């Protein structure tokens, strides 16, 4: 039995009263999904699979529903991260005020890149979209706490204080050692334009009707050959949504 197999059940039972109190706030149990996962992340440092399974069981949901919801939000970490999550803004105002240089300095100082964690597990680094503090650009968040008016000297002082344990923002809990990145492979594939399995290894997966249906005819036939739509029994090389005449005939029926 691993240490996690020992520790998580104890944590879950300790947090169960708080979870039930969260559930009681809502008319629908599933509405408690996000705050419960946040609660576990506060105590584990990330949204672990154990926490998502516990949440699913508690709310009467499938694990797939919980994980698909959690995966939508970038502030849920599905893998362990560093004790200090450094999120530097790369929005327009910050870029104009020198964010490119600030980000380059962070990467050089830490020896890591975007979505990576230092070998000692202390820092995780991310370059994020606008943090809505344009009047104090360049800015960042450290464990979701704002830091403004960044300069190389301010970065040096910040990192030194974090290493010394004297920084004003508390480190995150770290229940499991982080790896080099907390990025999930499937998410990265999608963000880089990755395709579903059915679209891999084919000449043109972006055809209008899908793989093997370059003109959309096969897709359209699924509609026009329906028994309940005789007015549409006419083949067309146009996609249904683009054929106003056929759509009009169906509406008139």
DOKE-304720 format. One record per residue (C-alpha): residue number from 1; y, z, x negated. Coordinates in nm, 4 decimals. Layout:
[site NUM, [Y, Z, X]]
...
This chain:
[site 1, [0.0000, 0.0000, 0.0000]]
[site 2, [0.3400, -0.0997, -0.1378]]
[site 3, [0.6418, 0.1281, -0.1497]]
[site 4, [0.8090, -0.0833, 0.1190]]
[site 5, [0.5098, -0.0353, 0.3485]]
[site 6, [0.5643, 0.3376, 0.3071]]
[site 7, [0.9431, 0.3440, 0.3226]]
[site 8, [1.0226, 0.1057, 0.6081]]
[site 9, [0.8280, 0.2811, 0.8888]]
[site 10, [1.0049, 0.6049, 0.7960]]
[site 11, [1.3430, 0.4301, 0.8002]]
[site 12, [1.2655, 0.2624, 1.1325]]
[site 13, [1.1757, 0.5928, 1.2975]]
[site 14, [1.4868, 0.7567, 1.1556]]
[site 15, [1.7076, 0.4790, 1.2936]]
[site 16, [1.5242, 0.4433, 1.6258]]
[site 17, [1.7519, 0.6886, 1.8162]]
[site 18, [2.0593, 0.4964, 1.6963]]
[site 19, [1.8945, 0.1697, 1.7957]]
[site 20, [1.8152, 0.2992, 2.1433]]
[site 21, [2.1743, 0.4198, 2.1764]]
[site 22, [2.2958, 0.0707, 2.0857]]
[site 23, [2.0623, -0.0868, 2.3419]]
[site 24, [2.1963, 0.1494, 2.6111]]
[site 25, [2.5450, 0.0002, 2.5732]]
[site 26, [2.4390, -0.3369, 2.7124]]
[site 27, [2.3124, -0.4685, 3.0431]]
[site 28, [2.0704, -0.7007, 2.8609]]
[site 29, [1.8564, -0.5542, 2.5823]]
[site 30, [1.8828, -0.8691, 2.3706]]
[site 31, [2.2593, -0.8193, 2.3469]]
[site 32, [2.1863, -0.5374, 2.1016]]
[site 33, [2.0268, -0.7783, 1.8516]]
[site 34, [2.3237, -0.8257, 1.6169]]
[site 35, [2.4385, -0.4618, 1.5933]]
[site 36, [2.0822, -0.3412, 1.5340]]
[site 37, [2.0295, -0.5890, 1.2506]]
[site 38, [2.3668, -0.4843, 1.1075]]
[site 39, [2.2486, -0.1237, 1.1177]]
[site 40, [1.9364, -0.2043, 0.9191]]
[site 41, [2.1348, -0.4119, 0.6710]]
[site 42, [2.3620, -0.1129, 0.6104]]
[site 43, [2.0557, 0.0958, 0.5210]]
[site 44, [1.8520, -0.1652, 0.3333]]
[site 45, [2.1191, -0.3875, 0.1829]]
[site 46, [1.9873, -0.6955, 0.3609]]
[site 47, [1.8274, -0.8094, 0.6886]]
[site 48, [1.4646, -0.7725, 0.5903]]
[site 49, [1.1720, -0.9327, 0.7718]]
[site 50, [1.0527, -0.5837, 0.8597]]
[site 51, [1.3870, -0.5100, 1.0218]]
[site 52, [1.3802, -0.8362, 1.2168]]
[site 53, [1.0252, -0.7689, 1.3382]]
[site 54, [1.1206, -0.4169, 1.4427]]
[site 55, [1.4233, -0.5541, 1.6289]]
[site 56, [1.2081, -0.8138, 1.8037]]
[site 57, [0.9562, -0.5516, 1.9184]]
[site 58, [1.2276, -0.3139, 2.0331]]
[site 59, [1.4126, -0.5775, 2.2361]]
[site 60, [1.1080, -0.7601, 2.3704]]
[site 61, [1.1902, -1.0804, 2.1829]]
[site 62, [0.9860, -1.3048, 1.9593]]
[site 63, [1.0414, -1.2758, 1.5819]]
[site 64, [1.1474, -1.6428, 1.5862]]
[site 65, [1.4334, -1.5688, 1.8266]]
[site 66, [1.5580, -1.2840, 1.6088]]
[site 67, [1.5356, -1.4765, 1.2831]]
[site 68, [1.6962, -1.7894, 1.4287]]
[site 69, [1.9878, -1.5746, 1.5479]]
[site 70, [2.0212, -1.3899, 1.2181]]
[site 71, [2.0064, -1.7160, 1.0212]]
[site 72, [2.3118, -1.8444, 1.2087]]
[site 73, [2.5410, -1.5778, 1.0592]]
[site 74, [2.6370, -1.5925, 0.6922]]
[site 75, [2.7087, -1.2183, 0.6736]]
[site 76, [2.3423, -1.1400, 0.7263]]
[site 77, [2.1516, -1.1602, 0.3995]]
[site 78, [1.7843, -1.2484, 0.4499]]
[site 79, [1.7064, -1.1759, 0.0871]]
[site 80, [1.8179, -0.8809, -0.1283]]
[site 81, [2.1627, -0.9100, -0.2843]]
[site 82, [2.3566, -0.7269, -0.5539]]
[site 83, [2.5209, -0.3914, -0.5015]]
[site 84, [2.8559, -0.5703, -0.5006]]
[site 85, [2.8816, -0.8933, -0.3041]]
[site 86, [3.1843, -1.0816, -0.4371]]
[site 87, [3.3100, -1.3439, -0.1943]]
[site 88, [3.6025, -1.5449, -0.3286]]
[site 89, [3.8110, -1.7501, -0.0853]]
[site 90, [3.8326, -2.1227, -0.1534]]
[site 91, [4.0498, -2.2059, 0.1502]]
[site 92, [4.3585, -2.4257, 0.1301]]
[site 93, [4.6193, -2.1533, 0.0637]]
[site 94, [4.4042, -1.9896, -0.2029]]
[site 95, [4.3281, -2.3255, -0.3634]]
[site 96, [4.6990, -2.4070, -0.3806]]
[site 97, [4.7568, -2.0671, -0.5433]]
[site 98, [4.4915, -2.1166, -0.8090]]
[site 99, [4.1551, -2.0337, -0.6524]]
[site 100, [3.9807, -2.2969, -0.8650]]
[site 101, [4.0827, -2.1108, -1.1792]]
[site 102, [3.9904, -1.7746, -1.0276]]
[site 103, [3.6447, -1.8981, -0.9277]]
[site 104, [3.5896, -2.0520, -1.2715]]
[site 105, [3.6887, -1.7207, -1.4317]]
[site 106, [3.4439, -1.5274, -1.2116]]
[site 107, [3.1612, -1.7667, -1.2974]]
[site 108, [3.2381, -1.7377, -1.6687]]
[site 109, [3.2791, -1.3603, -1.6590]]
[site 110, [2.9583, -1.2954, -1.4628]]
[site 111, [2.7497, -1.5766, -1.6118]]
[site 112, [2.6327, -1.6902, -1.2681]]
[site 113, [2.7274, -1.9490, -1.0086]]
[site 114, [2.7718, -1.9761, -0.6334]]
[site 115, [2.5059, -1.7852, -0.4338]]
[site 116, [2.3615, -1.6259, -0.7454]]
[site 117, [2.3007, -1.2653, -0.8553]]
[site 118, [2.3334, -1.1211, -1.2049]]
[site 119, [2.0139, -1.0213, -1.3849]]
[site 120, [2.0996, -0.6506, -1.3603]]
[site 121, [2.1215, -0.6836, -0.9800]]
[site 122, [2.4762, -0.5483, -0.9727]]
[site 123, [2.6755, -0.8554, -0.8634]]
[site 124, [2.6158, -1.1345, -0.6149]]
[site 125, [2.8747, -1.4110, -0.6192]]
[site 126, [2.9749, -1.6502, -0.3409]]
[site 127, [3.2603, -1.8951, -0.2827]]
[site 128, [3.3552, -1.8826, 0.0842]]
[site 129, [3.5783, -2.0578, 0.3319]]
[site 130, [3.9162, -1.9228, 0.4482]]
[site 131, [3.9297, -1.5423, 0.4779]]
[site 132, [4.2513, -1.5597, 0.6845]]
[site 133, [4.4698, -1.3694, 0.4374]]
[site 134, [4.6800, -1.6652, 0.3329]]
[site 135, [4.9905, -1.4520, 0.2747]]
[site 136, [4.8077, -1.2690, -0.0075]]
[site 137, [4.6344, -1.5641, -0.1721]]
[site 138, [4.4344, -1.5730, -0.3837]]
[site 139, [4.2043, -1.3241, -0.2137]]
[site 140, [3.8418, -1.2186, -0.1863]]
[site 141, [3.6149, -0.9649, -0.0222]]
[site 142, [3.4019, -0.7082, -0.1998]]
[site 143, [3.1301, -0.5819, 0.0341]]
[site 144, [3.3570, -0.7125, 0.3148]]
[site 145, [3.6610, -0.5139, 0.1926]]
[site 146, [3.9671, -0.7289, 0.1139]]
[site 147, [4.1072, -0.7624, -0.2366]]
[site 148, [4.4355, -0.9514, -0.2719]]
[site 149, [4.6545, -1.1242, -0.5331]]
[site 150, [4.3732, -1.2022, -0.7766]]
[site 151, [4.4447, -1.2599, -1.1436]]
[site 152, [4.2144, -1.2714, -1.4481]]
[site 153, [4.3334, -0.9235, -1.5476]]
[site 154, [4.2675, -0.7898, -1.1981]]
[site 155, [3.9164, -0.9361, -1.2150]]
[site 156, [3.8514, -0.7745, -1.5538]]
[site 157, [3.9663, -0.4348, -1.4229]]
[site 158, [3.7621, -0.4738, -1.1046]]
[site 159, [3.4372, -0.5608, -1.2797]]
[site 160, [3.4847, -0.2825, -1.5350]]
[site 161, [3.5389, -0.0274, -1.2575]]
[site 162, [3.2299, -0.1490, -1.0709]]
[site 163, [3.0173, -0.1181, -1.3820]]
[site 164, [3.1565, 0.2318, -1.4419]]
[site 165, [3.0955, 0.3357, -1.0797]]
[site 166, [3.4630, 0.4101, -1.0178]]
[site 167, [3.5646, 0.1151, -0.8020]]
[site 168, [3.7319, 0.1933, -0.4709]]
[site 169, [3.4704, 0.0049, -0.2664]]
[site 170, [3.1297, 0.1713, -0.2491]]
[site 171, [2.8247, -0.0234, -0.3691]]
[site 172, [2.5770, -0.1499, -0.1111]]
[site 173, [2.2360, 0.0062, -0.0661]]
[site 174, [1.9687, -0.1826, -0.2575]]
[site 175, [1.6235, -0.1098, -0.1172]]
[site 176, [1.4598, -0.4028, -0.2964]]
[site 177, [1.5475, -0.5689, -0.6278]]
[site 178, [1.7322, -0.8990, -0.5776]]
[site 179, [1.6243, -1.2306, -0.7199]]
[site 180, [1.8458, -1.4905, -0.8825]]
[site 181, [1.9680, -1.6149, -0.5436]]
[site 182, [1.9629, -1.4943, -0.1860]]
[site 183, [1.9862, -1.8489, -0.0511]]
[site 184, [1.6938, -1.9398, 0.1762]]
[site 185, [1.5329, -2.2717, 0.0794]]
[site 186, [1.5314, -2.4197, 0.4307]]
[site 187, [1.9011, -2.3399, 0.4787]]
[site 188, [1.9872, -2.5116, 0.1524]]
[site 189, [1.7967, -2.8231, 0.2491]]
[site 190, [1.9875, -2.8482, 0.5753]]
[site 191, [2.3241, -2.7902, 0.4086]]
[site 192, [2.2485, -3.0722, 0.1634]]
[site 193, [2.1566, -3.3099, 0.4436]]
[site 194, [1.7877, -3.2290, 0.4397]]
[site 195, [1.5628, -3.3748, 0.7085]]
[site 196, [1.2899, -3.2431, 0.9324]]
[site 197, [0.9316, -3.3195, 0.8308]]
[site 198, [0.9139, -3.6231, 1.0606]]
[site 199, [1.2101, -3.7815, 0.8856]]
[site 200, [1.0773, -3.7472, 0.5326]]
[site 201, [0.9369, -4.0406, 0.3373]]
[site 202, [1.0666, -4.3073, 0.5767]]
[site 203, [1.3093, -4.5904, 0.5122]]
[site 204, [1.5760, -4.4925, 0.7633]]
[site 205, [1.5378, -4.1578, 0.9426]]
[site 206, [1.8836, -4.1986, 1.0973]]
[site 207, [1.7925, -4.4901, 1.3260]]
[site 208, [1.9375, -4.4553, 1.6805]]
[site 209, [1.6016, -4.3897, 1.8379]]
[site 210, [1.4489, -4.2059, 1.5451]]
[site 211, [1.1841, -4.3116, 1.2947]]
[site 212, [1.0490, -4.6623, 1.3691]]
[site 213, [1.3001, -4.7318, 1.6485]]
[site 214, [1.5923, -4.8970, 1.4717]]
[site 215, [1.7610, -5.0276, 1.7855]]
[site 216, [1.6805, -4.7373, 2.0163]]
[site 217, [1.4677, -4.9553, 2.2480]]
[site 218, [1.1669, -4.7236, 2.2447]]
[site 219, [1.3833, -4.4251, 2.3225]]
[site 220, [1.5506, -4.6124, 2.6077]]
[site 221, [1.2147, -4.7131, 2.7521]]
[site 222, [1.1361, -4.3478, 2.8032]]
[site 223, [1.4147, -4.3526, 3.0598]]
[site 224, [1.4022, -4.6994, 3.2129]]
[site 225, [1.0272, -4.6999, 3.2755]]
[site 226, [1.0268, -4.3728, 3.4657]]
[site 227, [0.8700, -4.3937, 3.8109]]
[site 228, [1.1617, -4.2066, 3.9650]]
[site 229, [1.4248, -4.4507, 3.8304]]
[site 230, [1.3369, -4.8023, 3.9557]]
[site 231, [1.6966, -4.9186, 3.9224]]
[site 232, [1.6642, -4.8763, 3.5480]]
[site 233, [1.3525, -5.0954, 3.5053]]
[site 234, [1.5307, -5.3364, 3.2761]]
[site 235, [1.4960, -5.3392, 2.9024]]
[site 236, [1.8089, -5.3153, 2.6935]]
[site 237, [1.8822, -5.3033, 2.3236]]
[site 238, [2.1572, -5.0499, 2.3831]]
[site 239, [2.1088, -4.6757, 2.3914]]
[site 240, [2.1249, -4.5226, 2.7366]]
[site 241, [2.4485, -4.3365, 2.6766]]
[site 242, [2.6199, -4.6611, 2.5753]]
[site 243, [2.5072, -4.8749, 2.8686]]
[site 244, [2.7620, -4.8082, 3.1419]]
[site 245, [2.6055, -5.0586, 3.3866]]
[site 246, [2.2631, -4.8915, 3.3933]]
[site 247, [2.4139, -4.5461, 3.4097]]
[site 248, [2.6339, -4.6526, 3.7021]]
[site 249, [2.3302, -4.7882, 3.8915]]
[site 250, [2.1464, -4.4595, 3.8550]]
[site 251, [2.4495, -4.2630, 3.9747]]
[site 252, [2.4892, -4.4858, 4.2797]]
[site 253, [2.1291, -4.4191, 4.3781]]
